[in-house]
Amino acid sequence: MGGSIGSVWGGDRLDLDAYLARVGYRGEREPTLEVLRALHAAHIAALTFENLEVVLGRPVRLDLESLQAKMVRRRRGGTCCEQTLLYAAALDAIGFAFTATASRVRLGEERIRPATHMSLRVELDGEDWFTDVGFGAEGLLEPLRLRDGEVVRQSGWTYGLRREEGPTPGAAGPLVLRRLRRDGWFDLYAIGTEPRFPVDFTVTSHFTSTHPRSPFRGKLLVQKPAAGQRLVLRDTELTRLLPDFTEESRRVSAGELPGLLSGEFGLALDAEDTAALVARHEAASAS
């Protein structure tokens, strides 16, 4: 899948100039590995993972016009599904051939979770490259060659892929994306192989934004990966993760929340959103 069926991913309907300006990309527009790397890096630097719509009780809209209005023109961030769909439209417009995948998030746990994390597998010169712009603070800084045993260092952060055994002896299982922590490898998620389409994103987003057990409901979650630090805001606690494995956490007051979201996380909020989030923050701090 790719540019040949642009109506599926929306490359023919995307304002590519506006998207590239939003993420600060000014390079070539050709389907090459260099462009893929640059676009991945530019996207995560500009577009923050955030679930503000969910915690404020608003619907998460995944049609391309809504995604462009929110993340490009209003300069907001988005969830995994929102970000990956916008990114996919940009790759499609440029002419990349890719397949969407759904992964089972682990984050160190052994229980089987539903396949709710969306990413892209890009085909380049006979090789598959994995690109994921929507995983938040633990996410990749650039694409990763999709093969067993791959280990890469990305600006002080180390990632690896490991093939697991399947459910029956001798059967191949999924590739698992891991990040190296102080105490060893930490499983992030098991990458799926079945192709997914925008309609699958709709089902996934409905689950993650409305199901009572979804980790995105009832808790403000804003995350930003970068080379020198990773920032995570969970309701009233801000955590700063550094490449040397140290973590710094502190409580955030309601008064500093607007400046934090606009300054550290780069989110442009209007007066209504700001007031609603401050009121919610005050209630969370008091509980």
C-alpha positions in Angstrom: 0.0 0.0 0.0 1.2 3.5 -0.6 0.8 6.3 -3.1 -0.9 3.9 -5.6 -4.1 4.0 -3.5 -3.8 7.5 -2.0 -7.6 7.5 -1.4 -7.0 5.0 1.5 -4.5 7.1 3.4 -5.4 10.5 2.2 -2.2 11.7 0.6 -4.1 13.2 -2.3 -6.2 15.2 0.2 -3.4 16.4 2.6 -2.1 19.9 2.5 1.5 18.6 2.4 3.1 22.1 2.3 1.2 23.0 5.5 2.1 19.7 7.2 5.8 20.0 6.4 5.8 23.6 7.6 4.2 22.5 10.8 6.9 19.9 11.5 9.7 22.2 10.3 10.8 20.0 7.4 12.4 21.7 4.4 14.2 18.8 2.7 13.6 16.7 -0.4 10.2 15.1 -1.1 11.3 11.8 -2.4 10.5 8.3 -1.0 14.1 7.6 0.3 15.4 6.4 3.7 17.0 9.8 4.3 13.7 11.5 3.9 11.9 8.9 6.0 14.4 9.5 8.8 14.1 13.2 8.6 10.3 13.2 8.5 10.1 10.8 11.5 12.5 13.0 13.5 10.7 16.3 12.5 7.2 14.9 13.3 8.0 13.8 16.9 9.9 17.0 17.6 6.9 19.1 16.6 3.9 17.0 17.5 3.4 16.0 21.1 1.5 13.0 22.3 -1.5 14.2 24.3 -5.0 13.0 25.2 -6.6 16.3 26.1 -9.7 15.6 24.0 -10.3 12.4 25.9 -9.9 13.8 29.4 -12.1 16.8 28.5 -14.9 14.5 27.3 -14.7 15.4 23.6 -14.7 13.0 20.7 -11.5 12.1 19.0 -12.0 12.8 15.3 -9.9 10.8 12.8 -11.0 12.2 9.4 -8.1 13.9 7.7 -9.6 17.3 7.7 -10.1 17.2 11.5 -6.6 15.9 11.9 -5.2 18.8 9.8 -7.3 21.4 11.6 -6.2 20.2 15.0 -2.6 19.3 14.7 -1.5 21.4 11.7 -3.5 24.6 11.9 -4.3 24.8 15.6 -0.8 23.4 16.5 -2.0 20.8 18.9 -0.7 17.2 19.4 -2.6 14.0 19.4 -3.0 10.3 20.3 -1.3 7.4 18.6 -4.1 7.0 16.1 -4.3 10.7 15.3 -0.6 11.1 14.8 0.0 8.0 12.8 -2.9 8.7 10.4 -1.6 12.3 9.7 2.0 10.9 9.3 0.7 8.2 6.9 -1.1 10.8 4.8 2.2 12.7 4.5 4.2 9.5 3.5 1.5 8.6 1.0 1.6 12.1 -0.5 5.4 11.8 -1.0 5.1 8.3 -2.5 6.3 5.9 0.1 5.0 2.3 0.1 3.9 1.2 3.5 1.6 -1.0 5.6 0.0 -0.1 8.9 0.5 -2.5 11.8 -1.2 -2.9 15.2 1.0 -3.8 18.1 0.3 -5.2 21.6 1.7 -2.8 24.2 3.6 -4.4 27.0 5.5 -1.7 28.9 7.2 -4.5 31.0 4.0 -6.5 31.7 3.5 -10.1 30.7 -0.3 -10.0 30.3 -1.7 -10.0 26.8 -3.2 -6.6 25.9 -5.3 -5.8 22.8 -3.5 -4.8 19.7 -4.2 -1.0 20.0 -0.9 0.7 19.1 -0.6 1.8 15.4 2.6 2.2 13.5 3.9 1.8 9.9 6.1 -0.6 8.1 7.8 1.1 5.2 9.2 -0.8 2.2 12.5 0.6 0.8 14.8 -1.1 -1.6 13.7 -4.6 -0.7 13.9 -3.9 3.1 11.3 -3.2 5.7 11.7 -0.2 8.0 9.6 0.4 11.1 8.6 3.9 11.8 6.5 4.9 14.8 5.7 8.6 15.7 2.8 8.0 18.2 4.2 6.1 21.1 5.1 9.0 23.3 8.1 9.3 25.6 9.4 5.8 25.2 9.2 5.9 21.4 11.7 5.7 18.7 13.5 8.9 17.6 13.9 7.6 14.0 13.0 4.5 11.9 14.4 1.1 12.7 15.3 -1.7 10.3 12.6 -4.4 10.9 14.7 -7.5 11.5 15.4 -9.9 14.4 18.5 -8.9 16.4 18.6 -5.3 15.3 20.1 -3.0 17.9 20.5 0.8 17.4 21.6 3.7 19.4 19.5 6.8 18.9 21.0 9.9 20.6 21.8 8.2 23.9 18.8 5.8 23.8 19.3 2.2 22.8 16.5 0.1 21.1 16.5 -3.5 19.9 14.2 -6.0 18.2 13.9 -9.6 19.4 11.9 -12.4 17.7 9.9 -14.4 20.2 8.8 -18.0 19.8 5.3 -18.6 18.6 2.5 -20.4 20.5 3.6 -23.8 19.1 7.1 -25.3 19.3 9.2 -24.1 16.3 6.7 -21.4 15.2 8.0 -17.9 14.8 6.4 -15.3 17.1 6.3 -11.5 16.9 9.2 -9.1 16.8 9.3 -7.2 20.1 10.5 -3.7 20.3 12.6 -3.1 23.5 14.4 -0.2 25.0 17.6 -0.6 27.2 17.1 0.6 30.7 19.5 0.6 33.7 18.3 -2.9 34.7 18.3 -4.4 31.2 16.0 -4.7 28.2 12.5 -3.4 28.7 9.7 -4.7 26.4 7.7 -1.8 24.8 5.4 -3.8 22.5 5.0 -6.8 20.2 4.7 -5.7 16.6 1.8 -7.1 14.6 2.0 -8.4 11.0 -1.6 -8.2 9.8 -2.2 -5.1 7.6 -4.4 -2.5 9.1 -6.4 0.3 7.5 -7.9 3.6 8.6 -11.2 1.9 9.6 -9.2 -0.2 12.1 -7.8 3.0 13.6 -11.4 4.1 14.2 -12.2 1.0 16.1 -8.9 1.2 18.1 -9.4 4.9 18.9 -13.0 4.3 20.1 -11.7 1.7 22.5 -8.8 3.7 23.9 -10.8 6.9 24.3 -14.0 5.4 25.7 -13.4 2.0 27.4 -13.4 2.2 31.2 -10.2 0.2 31.4 -8.3 2.3 28.8 -5.2 4.0 30.3 -6.1 7.1 28.4 -9.4 7.7 30.1 -9.6 9.6 33.3 -5.9 10.6 33.4 -4.2 13.5 31.6 -1.2 12.1 29.7 1.2 14.4 27.7 4.5 13.0 26.5 7.4 14.2 24.4 10.5 12.2 23.3 13.7 14.0 22.4 17.4 13.4 22.2 18.4 14.8 25.5 15.3 14.1 27.6 11.9 12.6 27.6 9.0 14.4 29.3 5.9 12.7 30.8 3.1 14.6 32.4 0.6 12.3 34.2 -2.1 14.4 35.7 -0.3 16.4 38.3 3.2 14.7 38.1 5.9 15.7 35.7 8.7 13.2 35.0 11.9 14.0 33.1 13.8 10.9 31.8 17.4 11.3 30.9 19.7 9.1 28.7 21.8 8.1 31.7 18.7 6.4 33.1 18.1 9.0 35.8 14.5 10.2 36.4 13.4 13.5 38.0 9.8 13.8 39.1 7.9 16.7 40.7 4.3 17.8 41.3 2.9 20.5 39.0 0.6 23.2 40.3 -2.5 24.3 38.5 -1.1 27.7 38.0 2.0 26.5 36.1 0.1 24.0 33.9 -0.7 26.4 31.0 2.9 27.5 30.8 4.2 24.0 31.0 2.0 22.7 28.2 2.8 25.6 25.9 6.5 25.9 26.8 7.9 22.4 27.5 5.4 20.5 25.4 4.7 23.0 22.6 0.9 22.9 22.7 -1.1 25.9 21.6 -4.2 26.0 23.8 -7.1 28.5 23.5 -8.7 30.1 26.6 -11.5 27.6 26.8 -9.1 24.6 26.8 -6.8 26.3 29.3 -9.6 27.0 31.8 -11.0 23.5 31.5 -7.6 21.9 32.1 -6.7 24.2 35.0 -10.1 23.4 36.7 -9.6 19.7 36.1 -6.0 19.9 37.5 -7.2 21.7 40.6 -9.7 18.9 41.2 -7.2 16.2 40.7 -4.7 17.9 43.1 -7.4 18.1 45.8 -8.4 14.4 45.5 
